Every structure is written in structure tokens, then in C-alpha cells.
């Protein structure tokens, strides 16, 4: 009995250690995601303001884009406090105009793209499209895809959005002129937290948000560079 009791105590200690380690890993990942989501939007906002100062004004579109990125930064602080990344609770969810959201994301990242010698082109095809969700969460997804294209792809970056009425799906594509993805999107998002790197963490965040909104993130064939596709269900 003494041997059995000792074995149970040892097993409980090991289990408790594993639980504590997993809890610590989750907290560390929450901090890493928050830092990742703070750096990008704040850098985009700063460069956008500097651009506005140089040209002498900020257009309404630029102001809206800056507000979007600063909202993303605020959301990252909320995530750090709550240690969550989900739209499932339904808070602040409503119909989101995807064309406007995507255009604002592109506008917010024009200055960072120019600073790295890249150029953003935006195109929307089809009629108006709305999805149900949280605007800032969706901005996290689109912003991460654009930021990844700027940092790891560069060159001419094409951001395209469209609505497929027959399938009631909204499709967002981000295509860059870089070397392409080093691995499938799912693999990059699933890599051990310490080995994701900036690109993997950004894609993991975008993939999580897409899934929480009933959509998906995947890669598509491309003649050059990476071509990431984000699909979301459209509001009927």
C-alpha cells in the first residue's frame, strides 16, 4: 500500500506540473500574441501620421484607417488582460462592410509598405458584401495578412476582395512577390509556439479569427510569391 500510495503521489505531482506548465505556456502565448498585435498597428499608425505630417493633411480615409489600427492595439491590450482570442461570445458583433474594412486595412498599411519598398494595390469585385462579426477582430485578420506580405514578400502586393453571390461567400486574397510560404498555412499556424516566428504567429491569429467567424484561411497556387485566401460567410 505504501508503494501504491507513493506512486499515486508521484503521478499527481507530475500531472500538476504538466498542468502548471501548460497554463504557463498559454499565458506566455497570450502575451506574445498581444505584443505581436501591438507592434504592428502602432507602427502602422505612427508611419501613417508621419506621412500625413509630410503632405500636410490626413484624408478622411487615412483618419479612419488610423482609428482602425489604434482600435486593434486597444483590443490587443484587452486580450492580454482577458487572455482570449475569440469572437464566439458575440460581444460587439454586427454586420461588417468587408469592402470598407479591407480598404481601411490597405490604407493603414500603405506607409509601412512604402517604408520597406513595397506597394499596395487594392481591388474589390462584385457587389457590396457584409459579414457578421466583430470589426476589430476581422481587422486583425486582414491586417496580419497584409503585414506578412509586406515583411516577408514585398514588391507589388495585391489585395483583392470579392463576393460570390451564388455561394454567399466573401473572398479576400493577398498576393505578394516574395519567395512564397516556407510551409502550408496550417503547418505554420500549428508549429510549436516558440518556433512560429512573426509570420507563423500572424497567420495563426488570422486563421483563428477566420474560424471563429465561420470561415477559413488557406494558401492558393500562385505564379510568384505567396497567395493567401481568407473566406467568410456573407450575410444573406
C-alpha positions as a Markdown table, in Angstrom:
| # | Residue | x | y | z |
|---|---|---|---|---|
| 1 | Unk | 0.0 | 0.0 | 0.0 |
| 2 | Unk | 2.9 | 2.3 | 0.8 |
| 3 | Unk | 4.3 | 1.7 | -2.6 |
| 4 | Unk | 1.0 | 2.4 | -4.3 |
| 5 | Unk | 0.5 | 5.5 | -2.3 |
| 6 | Unk | 3.9 | 6.8 | -3.2 |
| 7 | Unk | 3.2 | 6.1 | -6.9 |
| 8 | Unk | -0.1 | 8.0 | -6.7 |
| 9 | Unk | 1.6 | 11.0 | -5.0 |
| 10 | Unk | 4.3 | 11.0 | -7.7 |
| 11 | Unk | 1.8 | 10.7 | -10.5 |
| 12 | Unk | -0.3 | 13.6 | -9.0 |
| 13 | Unk | 2.9 | 15.7 | -8.7 |
| 14 | Unk | 3.8 | 15.1 | -12.4 |
| 15 | Unk | 0.3 | 15.8 | -13.5 |
| 16 | Unk | 0.2 | 19.0 | -11.5 |
| 17 | Unk | 3.5 | 20.1 | -13.0 |
| 18 | Unk | 2.3 | 19.4 | -16.6 |
| 19 | Unk | -0.9 | 21.4 | -15.9 |
| 20 | Unk | 1.1 | 24.3 | -14.5 |
| 21 | Unk | 3.5 | 24.2 | -17.4 |
| 22 | Unk | 0.6 | 24.2 | -19.9 |
| 23 | Unk | -1.0 | 27.1 | -18.1 |
| 24 | Unk | 2.2 | 29.0 | -18.2 |
| 25 | Unk | 2.6 | 28.2 | -21.9 |
| 26 | Unk | -0.9 | 29.5 | -22.6 |
| 27 | Unk | -0.2 | 32.7 | -20.7 |
| 28 | Unk | 3.1 | 33.2 | -22.5 |
| 29 | Unk | 1.4 | 32.7 | -25.9 |
| 30 | Unk | -1.3 | 35.3 | -24.9 |
| 31 | Unk | 1.5 | 37.8 | -24.0 |
| 32 | Unk | 3.3 | 37.0 | -27.3 |
| 33 | Unk | 0.1 | 37.5 | -29.3 |
| 34 | Unk | -0.7 | 40.7 | -27.6 |
| 35 | Unk | 2.8 | 42.1 | -28.2 |
| 36 | Unk | 2.6 | 41.0 | -31.9 |
| 37 | Unk | -0.8 | 42.7 | -32.2 |
| 38 | Unk | 0.5 | 45.9 | -30.5 |
| 39 | Unk | 3.7 | 46.3 | -32.6 |
| 40 | Unk | 2.1 | 46.1 | -36.0 |
| 41 | Unk | -0.9 | 48.5 | -35.5 |
| 42 | Unk | 1.2 | 51.0 | -33.6 |
| 43 | Unk | 3.9 | 51.0 | -36.2 |
| 44 | Unk | 1.3 | 51.4 | -39.0 |
| 45 | Unk | -0.3 | 54.3 | -37.1 |
| 46 | Unk | 3.0 | 56.1 | -36.4 |
| 47 | Unk | 4.1 | 55.9 | -40.1 |
| 48 | Unk | 0.6 | 56.9 | -41.2 |
| 49 | Unk | 0.8 | 60.0 | -39.0 |
| 50 | Unk | 4.3 | 60.8 | -40.2 |
| 51 | Unk | 3.1 | 60.6 | -43.8 |
| 52 | Unk | 0.2 | 62.9 | -43.1 |
| 53 | Unk | 2.5 | 65.4 | -41.5 |
| 54 | Unk | 4.8 | 65.4 | -44.6 |
| 55 | Unk | 1.9 | 66.0 | -47.0 |
| 56 | Unk | 0.3 | 68.5 | -44.7 |
| 57 | Unk | -3.0 | 66.7 | -44.1 |
| 58 | Unk | -4.8 | 63.5 | -43.3 |
| 59 | Unk | -7.7 | 62.5 | -45.5 |
| 60 | Unk | -10.9 | 61.0 | -44.0 |
| 61 | Unk | -9.9 | 57.6 | -45.3 |
| 62 | Unk | -6.5 | 57.9 | -43.6 |
| 63 | Unk | -8.1 | 59.0 | -40.3 |
| 64 | Unk | -10.5 | 56.1 | -40.5 |
| 65 | Unk | -7.6 | 53.7 | -41.1 |
| 66 | Unk | -5.6 | 55.1 | -38.2 |
| 67 | Unk | -8.6 | 54.7 | -35.9 |
| 68 | Unk | -8.9 | 51.1 | -37.1 |
| 69 | Unk | -5.3 | 50.3 | -36.2 |
| 70 | Unk | -5.4 | 52.1 | -32.9 |
| 71 | Unk | -8.5 | 50.1 | -32.1 |
| 72 | Unk | -6.6 | 46.9 | -32.9 |
| 73 | Unk | -3.9 | 48.0 | -30.5 |
| 74 | Unk | -6.5 | 48.6 | -27.8 |
| 75 | Unk | -8.1 | 45.2 | -28.5 |
| 76 | Unk | -4.7 | 43.6 | -28.0 |
| 77 | Unk | -4.5 | 45.1 | -24.5 |
| 78 | Unk | -7.9 | 43.7 | -23.8 |
| 79 | Unk | -6.7 | 40.3 | -24.9 |
| 80 | Unk | -3.7 | 40.5 | -22.7 |
| 81 | Unk | -6.0 | 41.1 | -19.7 |
| 82 | Unk | -8.6 | 38.5 | -20.6 |
| 83 | Unk | -6.2 | 36.0 | -22.3 |
| 84 | Unk | -8.7 | 35.3 | -25.0 |
| 85 | Unk | -8.8 | 35.5 | -28.8 |
| 86 | Unk | -12.4 | 34.7 | -29.9 |
| 87 | Unk | -15.5 | 36.2 | -31.4 |
| 88 | Unk | -17.7 | 33.4 | -30.1 |
| 89 | Unk | -19.0 | 35.5 | -27.2 |
| 90 | Unk | -20.8 | 37.7 | -29.7 |
| 91 | Unk | -19.8 | 40.9 | -28.0 |
| 92 | Unk | -19.7 | 44.0 | -30.3 |
| 93 | Unk | -20.7 | 41.8 | -33.2 |
| 94 | Unk | -22.7 | 43.3 | -36.1 |
| 95 | Unk | -22.8 | 43.4 | -39.9 |
| 96 | Unk | -19.4 | 44.5 | -41.2 |
| 97 | Unk | -18.9 | 46.1 | -44.6 |
| 98 | Unk | -16.0 | 44.0 | -45.8 |
| 99 | Unk | -15.1 | 46.3 | -48.8 |
| 100 | Unk | -14.7 | 49.3 | -46.5 |
| 101 | Unk | -12.9 | 47.2 | -43.8 |
| 102 | Unk | -10.4 | 45.9 | -46.3 |
| 103 | Unk | -9.9 | 49.3 | -47.9 |
| 104 | Unk | -9.2 | 50.8 | -44.5 |
| 105 | Unk | -6.7 | 48.0 | -43.7 |
| 106 | Unk | -4.9 | 48.7 | -47.0 |
| 107 | Unk | -4.8 | 52.4 | -46.3 |
| 108 | Unk | -3.4 | 51.9 | -42.9 |
| 109 | Unk | -0.5 | 49.8 | -44.2 |
| 110 | Unk | 0.5 | 52.0 | -47.2 |
| 111 | Unk | 3.1 | 53.9 | -45.3 |
| 112 | Unk | 4.7 | 50.8 | -43.7 |
| 113 | Unk | 4.7 | 49.2 | -47.2 |
| 114 | Unk | 6.4 | 52.3 | -48.7 |
| 115 | Unk | 9.0 | 52.3 | -45.9 |
| 116 | Unk | 10.0 | 48.7 | -47.0 |
| 117 | Unk | 10.0 | 49.5 | -50.7 |
| 118 | Unk | 6.7 | 47.7 | -51.3 |
| 119 | Unk | 3.5 | 48.9 | -52.9 |
| 120 | Unk | -0.1 | 48.0 | -52.1 |
| 121 | Unk | -2.9 | 47.8 | -54.7 |
| 122 | Unk | -6.5 | 47.3 | -53.7 |
| 123 | Unk | -9.3 | 46.0 | -55.8 |
| 124 | Unk | -12.9 | 45.0 | -55.0 |
| 125 | Unk | -15.1 | 43.0 | -57.4 |
| 126 | Unk | -18.8 | 42.3 | -57.2 |
| 127 | Unk | -21.5 | 44.0 | -55.2 |
| 128 | Unk | -21.5 | 45.1 | -51.5 |
| 129 | Unk | -20.6 | 42.4 | -49.1 |
| 130 | Unk | -21.3 | 42.2 | -45.4 |
| 131 | Unk | -20.3 | 39.5 | -42.8 |
| 132 | Unk | -21.5 | 39.0 | -39.3 |
| 133 | Unk | -18.8 | 39.5 | -36.7 |
| 134 | Unk | -16.5 | 41.9 | -34.7 |
| 135 | Unk | -15.0 | 44.6 | -36.9 |
| 136 | Unk | -11.7 | 44.9 | -35.0 |
| 137 | Unk | -11.2 | 41.1 | -34.9 |
| 138 | Unk | -11.7 | 41.0 | -38.7 |
| 139 | Unk | -9.2 | 43.9 | -39.0 |
| 140 | Unk | -6.7 | 41.8 | -37.0 |
| 141 | Unk | -7.0 | 39.1 | -39.6 |
| 142 | Unk | -6.7 | 41.4 | -42.7 |
| 143 | Unk | -4.0 | 43.5 | -41.1 |
| 144 | Unk | -1.9 | 40.4 | -40.3 |
| 145 | Unk | -2.2 | 39.1 | -43.8 |
| 146 | Unk | -1.1 | 42.5 | -45.3 |
| 147 | Unk | 1.7 | 42.9 | -42.8 |
| 148 | Unk | 3.0 | 39.4 | -43.5 |
| 149 | Unk | 3.0 | 40.2 | -47.3 |
| 150 | Unk | 4.9 | 43.4 | -46.6 |
| 151 | Unk | 7.5 | 41.9 | -44.3 |
| 152 | Unk | 8.1 | 38.5 | -46.0 |
| 153 | Unk | 7.0 | 39.1 | -49.6 |
| 154 | Unk | 7.4 | 42.7 | -50.6 |
| 155 | Unk | 7.3 | 44.1 | -54.2 |
| 156 | Unk | 3.9 | 44.6 | -55.7 |
| 157 | Unk | 1.3 | 43.4 | -53.2 |
| 158 | Unk | -2.2 | 42.9 | -54.5 |
| 159 | Unk | -5.1 | 42.9 | -52.0 |
| 160 | Unk | -8.3 | 41.7 | -53.7 |
| 161 | Unk | -11.8 | 41.2 | -52.3 |
| 162 | Unk | -14.9 | 39.8 | -54.0 |
| 163 | Unk | -18.4 | 38.4 | -53.3 |
| 164 | Unk | -19.5 | 35.2 | -54.8 |
| 165 | Unk | -23.3 | 35.6 | -54.6 |
| 166 | Unk | -24.0 | 32.0 | -55.7 |
| 167 | Unk | -22.1 | 30.7 | -52.7 |
| 168 | Unk | -22.7 | 33.5 | -50.3 |
| 169 | Unk | -19.0 | 33.7 | -49.6 |
| 170 | Unk | -16.7 | 36.7 | -49.2 |
| 171 | Unk | -13.2 | 36.1 | -50.6 |
| 172 | Unk | -10.1 | 38.1 | -49.7 |
| 173 | Unk | -6.8 | 37.5 | -51.4 |
| 174 | Unk | -3.4 | 38.9 | -50.5 |
| 175 | Unk | -0.7 | 38.1 | -53.1 |
| 176 | Unk | 2.9 | 39.2 | -52.8 |
| 177 | Unk | 6.0 | 39.0 | -55.0 |
| 178 | Unk | 8.3 | 37.2 | -52.4 |
| 179 | Unk | 9.7 | 33.7 | -52.2 |
| 180 | Unk | 6.4 | 32.2 | -51.1 |
| 181 | Unk | 5.4 | 30.4 | -47.9 |
| 182 | Unk | 8.0 | 28.1 | -46.4 |
| 183 | Unk | 5.3 | 25.6 | -45.4 |
| 184 | Unk | 1.5 | 25.2 | -45.7 |
| 185 | Unk | -0.6 | 27.7 | -43.7 |
| 186 | Unk | -1.9 | 25.0 | -41.4 |
| 187 | Unk | 1.6 | 23.8 | -40.5 |
| 188 | Unk | 2.9 | 27.4 | -39.9 |
| 189 | Unk | -0.1 | 28.1 | -37.6 |
| 190 | Unk | 0.4 | 24.8 | -35.7 |
| 191 | Unk | 4.1 | 25.0 | -35.2 |
| 192 | Unk | 5.3 | 24.9 | -31.5 |
| 193 | Unk | 4.8 | 28.4 | -30.1 |
| 194 | Unk | 8.5 | 29.0 | -29.7 |
| 195 | Unk | 9.1 | 28.2 | -33.4 |
| 196 | Unk | 6.3 | 30.1 | -35.1 |
| 197 | Unk | 8.2 | 33.3 | -35.6 |
| 198 | Unk | 6.4 | 36.5 | -36.6 |
| 199 | Unk | 4.9 | 35.0 | -39.8 |
| 200 | Unk | 3.5 | 31.9 | -38.1 |
| 201 | Unk | 2.0 | 33.9 | -35.2 |
| 202 | Unk | 0.3 | 36.3 | -37.6 |
| 203 | Unk | -1.1 | 33.5 | -39.6 |
| 204 | Unk | -2.2 | 31.7 | -36.5 |
| 205 | Unk | -4.1 | 34.7 | -35.3 |
| 206 | Unk | -5.7 | 35.2 | -38.8 |
| 207 | Unk | -6.7 | 31.6 | -39.0 |
| 208 | Unk | -8.2 | 31.6 | -35.6 |
| 209 | Unk | -10.3 | 34.7 | -36.3 |
| 210 | Unk | -11.4 | 33.2 | -39.7 |
| 211 | Unk | -12.5 | 30.0 | -38.0 |
| 212 | Unk | -14.4 | 31.9 | -35.2 |
| 213 | Unk | -16.3 | 33.8 | -37.9 |
| 214 | Unk | -17.3 | 30.6 | -39.7 |
| 215 | Unk | -14.6 | 30.9 | -42.4 |
| 216 | Unk | -11.2 | 29.7 | -43.2 |
| 217 | Unk | -7.7 | 30.8 | -44.2 |
| 218 | Unk | -5.7 | 28.9 | -46.8 |
| 219 | Unk | -3.0 | 29.3 | -49.4 |
| 220 | Unk | -3.7 | 29.1 | -53.1 |
| 221 | Unk | -1.5 | 28.4 | -56.1 |
| 222 | Unk | 0.5 | 31.4 | -57.4 |
| 223 | Unk | 2.9 | 32.0 | -60.2 |
| 224 | Unk | 5.1 | 34.1 | -57.9 |
| 225 | Unk | 5.2 | 34.7 | -54.2 |
| 226 | Unk | 2.6 | 33.8 | -51.6 |
| 227 | Unk | -1.2 | 33.9 | -52.2 |
| 228 | Unk | -3.3 | 33.8 | -49.1 |
| 229 | Unk | -7.0 | 33.4 | -49.3 |
| 230 | Unk | -9.4 | 34.3 | -46.4 |
| 231 | Unk | -13.1 | 33.2 | -46.9 |
| 232 | Unk | -16.0 | 34.3 | -44.8 |
| 233 | Unk | -19.7 | 33.6 | -45.0 |
| 234 | Unk | -21.7 | 36.6 | -46.3 |
| 235 | Unk | -24.8 | 37.9 | -44.6 |
| 236 | Unk | -27.8 | 36.8 | -46.7 |
